[in-house]
Amino acid sequence: MIKVRFAPSPTGVPHIGNTRTALFNFLFAKKNKGKFILRIEDTDRKRFVKEAEKAIYEILEWLGLSWDEKFVQSERLSIYRQYAQILKKRGAVYESDGALKFKMPKKGETKWIDAIGQKEISFKNETQEDFVILKSDGYPTYNFANVVDDCLMGITHVIRGEEFVSSTPKHVQLYKIFRWNQPVFAHLPVILGKDKGKLSKREGAKSALEYRDEGYIREAVLNYMALVGWTPPDGQEQMSIEKMIELFDLKDVNSANPIFDTQKLEWFNGAWIRTIKDLKKRLVDFYQKDKKVKNILNSDKSEIWVNAAKSRMKILKDFKKLVDAKKQRKYSKKEKERAKKLLELLDKKLGEDWEGEKLLLTIKDFSVKERISFAEIYFFMTGKEQGIGILELNKIYGKEFFIKNLKDNG
């Protein structure tokens, strides 16, 4: 059976690149009817952050990346000590300053075929230094614990970031000394910023929870993350998690470093907002602490609001701006004159009945005759540069809303 693991270290909240590693492991496991294991690698006690561990669970739960088994390394210390003793008996380790060190071979090469790009990676053993496997505090190092756990947990494929390539010779040599079968290694290229440098917070190196709190929805985050470094065989872009599972294959993961594009993520989010069936519920959840927006979402006009906003939203945060009736700025003298002229025409043509199509035709005629853009007219009538459509606002507020703005008295 295929078994993979996502093995975060809770020294900080994982950013989007780490979470993409979790997603690729999840997709690979589900595609191959295998198991996805979550392993909290918390043996670095000096840098351990409890909130980071909670965030790991919260991220995976929000994205729906449910694990089949879960392990916490700090609960497995006796196991690591047991396997360190085996190495001691085999003469493969020595003590140094109260810590146990593994003796790396100094002749020949350590190599493996990496599943990303099917390329051979090799290191000369003379360049490799001995390394600590058990610290003086009794805790194992990453390099030791992760190999022991991968073997005992039956991990068949180690899918992780490219930054671990330099540690892999140590892992390969541990597999050899223990006489264990080596898993398939797949090192994912590191995500870069637009300047092709290290991905910064400003360019998108945030946690999935930060994206959630900004109004991104899980479908869009999952979808975009998958495409950062993976090219589906059919070239499809907007995909459900089920479709991603169906299509995912490690051979389609690019070996070049992908670029993170926040504008593309935003585009995906807008596309998914227009697709999901439960947008109103998502908005209610997102604005649960905003009384004003909650009142709109609980009103009898809520469906009109949501349907009108859907096509204009990129993130859930946009909804508040779209439904806000507050004027953005005062009108200039020229704008006041034009607004007054428009109001006179609307009164003359429509009287009491500002019915939808007639209202639009009258506005259109005014736009053509006065050579005024529809965007300007929208501003006269709503006090905003952009927002919900005129027809929808008419259904929600009625003509009084437009009259008030055209008179510039509020």
N, C-alpha and C positions, 0 to 999 in steps of 0.2 A: 504493500500500500504506500502511495505517495504521502509523505509527511513533511510539512514545512513549518517554520516558526518565525514569528515576529518577536525580536528580543531587545526591546528598548531598555536603556539605562535611565532610571529616574533621577537624573542630575539636573534636569530642566524640562520644560514642557516641549514635547516633540513638535518641530515645525513641519510644514507641508511636505518637505522632502522625505523626512522619516516616515510620515504617514503614507506617502506613495509606496514606500517599501512594504508596509503592512498590506496595502491594497494589492500589489503584485503577488505577494505570497498568498493572499486570500483567493485571488482569481485563479492562480495556478492550482491551488489545492482543490477548489470547487470544480474546476474544469476536468481534473483527473480523479474526481470522486475520492479525494484524499482528505487529510486532516490538517487543520490550521491551528497551530499551537501558539499561545501567548506565554512568553517567558519574561518575567521581570528580572533583569540582571542588576540587582541592587547590592553588589558586593563592595562597591566603592563607598564605604560608609561616611567618609569625610565630605563627599559631594552629594550625598543622598538628600533629595527634597521630597518630603511626603506629598506636597501639593502636586508635584510632577507625576507621581504614581497615580494619584486620583485622576489627573488630566488624561493620562494614557487610557484608562478605562472609559472615561467620558467621551473621548474622541472616537474610539472604536465603537462604542454603543451608539453614538449619534449617527455615525456613518453606516451602521448596520453590519460592520465587519465582525460578526460573532465568532468567537473562538470555540474550538471543540474541547480543548484542555488548557488548563492554566497552571503555571509553576512560578514560584518565587525563589530565587537562588539563596537568599539569606535563610531560608527554611531547610536547606539541603547541605549544610556545612559538613555534617558527618560523612556524607557521600564523597565529597571532594577530598577530605582527609584520608579516607579509605583508599582512593585511587592514587593519591600522592604517595602513600605507603608502598603501593605496588611498584611505582617508579623507583622508589628508594631501594627496594629489593633487587631491582634490575640494574642498579647502578647508574641510572639515567639522571639523577639529581644530586645536588650537594647543598649543604647549608652555608648561608652567607648573611651575617648580621641578623640572625634569628629568622630569616626567611629561607624558603626552599627554592633553589634555582634549577631549571632544566638545562642540560648540556646539549647544545645544538651541534650537529656534525659540522666539521670544518672543511670537508672535502666534497667534491661533486656539486650537483645542482638539486634544487627542489623545484618541481614543476607540476603543472596540472593543465587540463583543457578547460577553459572557462566557457560556461554555457551561453554567455552573452557574446555573440560574434564567433563562437566556436574557435577561439584562438588559444594558442599555447602561451602560458605565462610561466616564466622561469626566473629563479634567483640563484646566484652563486652562493653556496653555503658559507664560503669564507667571509661573506659580507654580513652574515647573520650572527647576532650576539646571543649569549645565554640569557634566559629571562626568568623572572620570578613566577612560580606557579602558586605558591602559598605564602602569603605575607606573614609578618611576625605577629599580627593580631588574630591569626587563624583563618582569615578570610582568603578565598582563592582570588587570583587575578582573572580578568576577563579572558585572557588567552587560554587559560587552563579550564575554567568552569564551563566555558561555552562548548569546548570540545567534548568534555565528559558528558555534559547534558545532551548534546546533539546525538551522541552515540546511544546513551541510555534511553532517550526518547524516540529513537528510531527515525531521526531526521534523514530524509533521502536527498533533499535539495536545500542547500544553504543559499538563499536569495537575500543579498544585502548590498549596502552601498559600496561603491568603488574605493572609498577611503579605507576599507578593510583588506584590500589586496596586499598591502605590505605586511600585514599580520599573518596572512595565510600560510607562508612557509613554516611558521611555528606550529600552526594547527596540523599541517600535513605531517610534520615530524612526530607530533604526539600520536596521530593515528597510526603511524608506522610502529612506534615503540610499544603501543598497546595492542598491536596486531588487529586493529579494527578496520572494517570496510570504510573507505573514505566516501563522503557524500559528494554529490555534484555541486560544484561551486558556481554561482552566477552573481557576478558583481555589477550592479546597476550604475551606469554613468551618473556622475554628480550633476544636479540641476544648477544651471548658471543664470545670472541676471542678464538683462538686455545688453549690457556692455561686455558680456562674456567673461565677467569676473565672478567672484563668489556672490551667491544670491544674498542680497541684503534685505533687511526688514522692509525697507521702503519699496523694494521691488517684488515683495511677495513672500519673504521668509517668515511667515507668521504661522501660528498654529491653526488647525482646522476650527478650533473653538473661537478664535478671533474672527475668522471668516463667517462663522455661524452668527456671531454677535453683530457683525456688520450687515447681516441680511442676505447672506448667500445660503442657498438651500443645498441639502446633502446630495441630491441627484447631480447637480451641476459641479460640485466640488469633486465628487467621485469621478464623474465623466471627464472633467478636465485633467485631473491628476493622472488618470489612466493614459491619456494621450501625450503626457509629458514624457516622451521617451519610448512610447509604444505606437506602432503603426498597424492598425487592424488590417487584415488581409483584403477586406472589401473596400477599404478607404472610407468607411462610414465614420461620421464624427459624433453626432448626438445619439448616445446609446444608454439603455438601462443597464443596471448591474447584471441582470440576467443575460443580456446580449453580450456584455463584456466577458462574462464567464464562458459563454459559448465560443467566442472567437479567440480568447487569449492563448498565446503560445510564446514561450521564451525566445524562440527563434526570430520573432517579430519585434523584439526589443532592440532598439538601435544602440550601437556601440559608441556613437558620438554623444557628447554632452548636450542634453536638451536645454532650450532657453525657456524660462518661465515668463509668460505674458499675461499680466493682470487684466489687460483689456480683453483678451480672448476669454479669460475666465468670466469676466463680467458679461460678455456676449452670451456665453453658455448659460449663465444664470438667467438672463432675460429670456432666452429661448425655452429654458425649463419652466420658468414661471408661467409662460403662456401655454404650457403643456399639462401641468399638474391639475388634477381634479379638485384637490382640497386646499386651494389657495386661501380661501377665507379662514380656514382653521389655522393655517400656517401664520397668517397675519395676526389672528387673535392671540396665538401663542407668543409671537414676536413682540407684540405691543401690550402684553399683559400688565405692564407697569405704567402705561401711558393712558390716563383716564380719558383724555380728549379723543384719542384715536379709537379707544375701546368703545366709546359711546357711538361713534360713527359705525363701527363694525357690528354693534348690537342694535342699530336702528332698523326701521322697516325699509330703508333705502340702501341697506348694506350691499345687496347683490348688485345694484346699479353701480355703486362706488367701486366694488371689487372688479366687476367686468370692464368698467371704463378704465380703471388704472392698470389692468393686466398688460395691455399692449404697450404701455408707456413706462413700465418698471424694468429696471435692470437688477436692482437688489430690493429686498423688502423694505429697506430704509426709505426708498423713494416714495412709498405710499403716503407717508406723513406729509411730504412736500406737496404731493399731488392733491391731497384732500384739504390742505390748509387754505382757508378762504381769506386770509389776511393779505392786504395790499403790499406789494413789494416796494413801491416808492410812490411819491406824489407825481401827478401829471404836470407836464410843462404847460405853459400858456397855450401853445399851439395844439397840444394834445387835448386840452380842455375844449378848445373850439371845435376840433374834429369830433370829439366824443359827443358834444352837444348837438352837432349836425346829424350824427348817426342816430341819436335818441329821437330827434324830431322825425327822421325818416321812418324809424321803426314804429313810432306812434301813429304816423299817417298811414303807413301800409298795413300794419297789423292790428291796430286798435287794442282791444282787450285780449284778443286771441293770438298769443305768440306760439302758434303751432310749429312743430319741428321743421318740416321741409320749407314752409313759408319763411320762417325765421332765417334759415340758411340762404335761401334765394335772395332775400332782401339784403343780407350782409354781403353776398357776392356782388350784387348790383352796385352797392355802395363802394366796394373795393375797386371795381372796374372804373366807375365814373369819377371817383375822387383820386384814383391812382394811389391807393393806400393798401399796403400788404395785409393779408389775412392775419399775420402775426401781430401787427399793430392793432387791428380791430379786436383781436382776442385780448390784448392788454387793456384796451379801453373798457371792455365789457367785464373783465374778471379781476383786473388789478395785478395780474401775473403774466410773466413772459411765456410760460407754458404750463400745461396741466391737463385736467380732464376736459374732454370735448364739450363744445357748446351745447349739443343736443342732450348729453347726459346731465350737464349742469342745469339745463332747463327742466329736466324731469325731477331733479333733486330739489332745486331751490325755487324754480319758477321765475317769472320775469322780474320780480321785485329785486332779486339779486343783481341782475344786469342793470336795471334802472339806477339802483344805488351807486354802482360803480361808474356808470356813465355820467352821473351828476357830480361825481368826485366829492361826495359828502361823507365818505367813511374810509 
